[in-house]
Amino acid sequence: MLAPLGSADRMSSNALQGSQDLSSSPECAFALVCEVEKWPVWLSFARSARRLDEGKALELGSEIALRGAIPGEEEELYEVDQFLEGHIVSLVGAYSLRRRIDFRIERKSNRSKIVVRVDYPAYGGVLGALIDRMTARRRLESALEDSLVHFKGLVEFDAAPRDELLADF
């Protein structure tokens, strides 16, 4: 398993991580990650995602409002706190530093790999953490796996030459 982005203090029992090998260039994969408005299409635990600073390119300090199935408020505000063009988009909760979503694209020659990490707090002590592991966490793990498969399909479809796709019919 890959080490988390950044410092070791981000490790918690509520961190989920998944990865998927992609038959596309890292540039195509990173471009899709940066299209925040398309997140609900492939990120199955997101119901809606919108940039608060519309019209600008995604960059360090960009703000994103996300509605989804991650435990917490109905809509959470995130800020991009790490951004490395072509490789990393890392979001931190505006009101909770323990709430994070990290996207990392790794180059593997002409192929790539996406690694997604979701970290959120569970409240209520040991009992709250246990209930979270039995309910929300299981749903989120399944949603993250499904999301990575959807992402793979979208990015590989976009990367495939149209002539090859038409030849298959």
N, C-alpha and C positions, 0 to 999 in steps of 0.2 A: 504494500500500500504506500502511496506517495505521502510525503510529509506535507503538512498544511502550508498554505501561503503565509509568510510572515512569521511572527514569533510564536513560541511554544505556549504562551498564555491564552491562545485561542482554542486550545484543546479543551473539550468538555464532553460529557457523556451524551450530549444531544447533537453531536456532529454526525452528519450523514455525508458520505462521499461515494461517488460513482464515476466511472469512466467508460469511454467507448472509442474503439479504433475507427477511423474514418478513411474512406477511399477518396479523399479530396485534399486539396491543398490547405495548408493552415490559413492562408489568406481568405479563402472562401468561408471556412469555419468561423474565423474571427469576425468577418463581416456580418454573418448571421447572428452571432452573439451580440453584436453592437446594435442590431435592429430591435430595440427594446419593445416597440409596438407589436412585433411578431412573437414575443415570448409566449403569450397564451396559446399560440398555434402549436408549439412544440414543448413548452414547459408546463406539463399537465397539472401541476399544483398552483399555477397562476391563472386566475380568472380574468384579470386585466393588468396591464402594465402601461404606464405613460410617463413620458419625460416632462418634468416641470419647466425645463428650459428648452422648449421646442425650437427647432430651427438651427440649433447648434449641433456640432458633432459631439458624440459621446467622448467625454474627457474627464480628467481628474476634477472632482468637485461637482460633477453633474448630479442632479437630484432626480430620483425615480420613485413614483408612487406605485405600489404593488398591492393588489388584492389577491388573496390566495388562501391556501389551506395550511400555511405555516401557522402554528399556534401563536395567538396574540390578537392584536386589534384587527378589525375588518379590513382596514387599509393601512399599510405600513409605509413610512417614508424612509428611503435609503439614499445614501450618498456614495458616489464612487470615490473610494479612498486609495485605491491602487489601480493604475492604468499603465500598461506597457503595450504600446501599439503592436498588434499582431499576436499577442501572447496572453495578457492578463487583464481581466476586468474583475475588480473586487469591490463588493458593496458592503457598507456597514450601516446598521440601523441608525437613524437620526436620533432616536431617543433611547437606544439600548446598544451599547458596544458589543454585547454578547450575541446580537442578532446579525448574522453575516451570510452573504451568498458570494461564493468565489467561482469564477469561470477561468479555466486555464487551457490554452491550446498549446500542444506540444508538437514539434515538427519531427516527422519520421520519414526522411527523404521526401518523396512526392506524396506521401500519406501524412496523416496527422492523427492526433488523439485529443479528445476533449475530456477534461477532468472538472467535475462540478462538486462543490462542497457547500452544504447548507448547515448552518449552526444557529441554534435558537435556544433561549433559556426555558427551563421547565421550573415552575414555581411549586411550592408546597412540600419542600424537603424530600425525604426518601420516598414517602408515599406518592407525592406528586410526580417524581421521576419514574416510579414504577408504573403508575397509571399512564403516563406519557409513552413509555416503552411499549405498553400493551395496546394503545389506541392510536394516537396521532403519529407516532414514529413509524409504526408499521405501514400506515397509509402513505406517509411521505416517502419511505423507502421504495415502495411499489411505484409511486408516482415518479420518483427520480429515475428508476430503471426504465419506465415507459417513456419518459421525457428524452432520455439519451437515445433510445431507439428511434423516436420521432425526429430528433435532431439529425441523426445519421441519415435517415431517409430524405429529409429536406435538403441537407447540404450536398449529399451525393447526387440527388436529382438535379440540383442547380449546377453542379460541377460537370455533369455528364454532357458531352456534346449532343445537341439536338438530333443530328443525323443518326447517331447510334441508337437513340431512343426510338426514332421512327422506323429504323431498320428492323427492330424487334417485332413490329406489327405485321 
